[in-house]
Amino acid sequence: QVQLVESGGGLVQPGGSLGLSCAASGSTFSINVMAWYRQAPGKQREVVAGLSRGGSTRYADSVKGRFAISRDNAKNTEYLQMNRLEPEDTADYYCNAVSTDGVREWGQGTQVSGSS
């Protein structure tokens, strides 16, 4: 089993930057894909970015060119660097890990709020 703990959320002005972290513990050797999702008020949870074990990345069209997902294997930590933030990026952000046997784990979420 994998445990995930996010950190780094907060309040940011439009056009600003913010970095999120997701620390993984437990059976981290079994992680195949890690990703970031977000859920805005009144909307469904959506995938923001994903990073495979092999290093392949995928991004939602809405964040391409602005967000970057990365991983530090030595620290078992995944990161999401968010630049040029827009009011539409306001949401609760969740770290997600999928193991090689298909088990999906979620973090508790961290809030990102845009201010004007």
GITAPE-V273419 format. One record per residue. RES is the residue in one letter. SS is DSSP state (alpha for helix, beta for strand, coil for the rest). Layout:
RES:SS, RES:SS
This chain:
Q:coil, V:beta, Q:beta, L:beta, V:beta, E:beta, S:beta, G:coil, G:coil, G:beta, L:beta, V:beta, Q:beta, P:coil, G:coil, G:coil, S:coil, L:beta, G:beta, L:beta, S:beta, C:beta, A:beta, A:beta, S:beta, G:beta, S:coil, T:alpha, F:alpha, S:alpha, I:beta, N:beta, V:beta, M:beta, A:beta, W:beta, Y:beta, R:beta, Q:beta, A:coil, P:coil, G:coil, K:coil, Q:coil, R:coil, E:beta, V:beta, V:beta, A:beta, G:beta, L:beta, S:beta, R:coil, G:coil, G:coil, S:coil, T:beta, R:beta, Y:beta, A:coil, D:coil, S:coil, V:coil, K:coil, G:coil, R:coil, F:beta, A:beta, I:beta, S:beta, R:beta, D:beta, N:alpha, A:alpha, K:alpha, N:coil, T:beta, E:beta, Y:beta, L:beta, Q:beta, M:beta, N:coil, R:coil, L:coil, E:coil, P:alpha, E:alpha, D:alpha, T:coil, A:beta, D:beta, Y:beta, Y:beta, C:beta, N:beta, A:beta, V:beta, S:beta, T:coil, D:coil, G:coil, V:coil, R:beta, E:beta, W:beta, G:coil, Q:coil, G:coil, T:beta, Q:beta, V:beta, S:beta, G:beta, S:beta, S:coil
